[in-house]
Amino acid sequence: MTYVSGFLLAVPEKNKDTYRDMALQAWEIFREYGALSLRENWGASVPDGKVTSFGMATKQEPGEVVVFSWIEWPDRATCESAWDAMMNDERMKDMPDMPFDGKRMMWGGFEPLVDVRAEEPQLPRSAAG
């Protein structure tokens, strides 16, 4: 079963290109360690909340944009092994400084619960019963 490393953070808008470059550089390493895909999503419509929101969760400051991203792995074991190995990989140590406040970044590992895509064949409702 695939496994997902998910991330939520706030990046200063002026650092968008630097963040993208850092993500692409990191992707090359993630891929070597078995990652299947990387999605970096720059907030385009992220409303403020009254009780909770992405902005509140990241303690978003003026001039920052919320980024929601994930890395897909073939399974949890590959993910955990990769993170352990990457922490000792010199290329990770040589990565540029993070263009955001890492103390306000959150992450976790997730097992997919529902994974459907429009391009996959689907049975018509009448055939499904």
VENCORSUL-V498785 format. One line per field, one symbol per residue. ss: DSSP state (H for helix, E for strand, L for the rest). phi: phi as a letter, one per 20 degrees, with the letter a starting at -180 (. if undefined). psi: psi as a letter, one per 30 degrees, with the letter a starting at -180 (. if undefined). Layout:
ss = ???
phi = ???
psi = ???
This chain:
ss = LLEEEEEEEEEEHHHHHHHHHHHHHHHHHHHHLLEEEEEEEELLLLLLLLLLLHHHHHLLLLLEEEEEEEEEELLHHHHHHHHHHHLLLHHHHLLLLLLELHHHLEEEEEELLLLLLLLLLLLLHHHHL
phi = .fccedccbdcggfegfffgffffffggfgfgeofeaccdcegdbcffdedbaffffelgdgndcfddbbdedfafffgffffffffdegfffeffgfebeffdecbadcegdcbccffefcffgfffo
psi = klkkjkkklkkkefgeeeeeeeeeeeeeeeeeggkelkkkjkkeijlkleelleeeefhklkglkkkjllkkleleeeeeeeeeeffgkeeefgllkkhljffgklllkkkkekjlkefkkkkleeff.
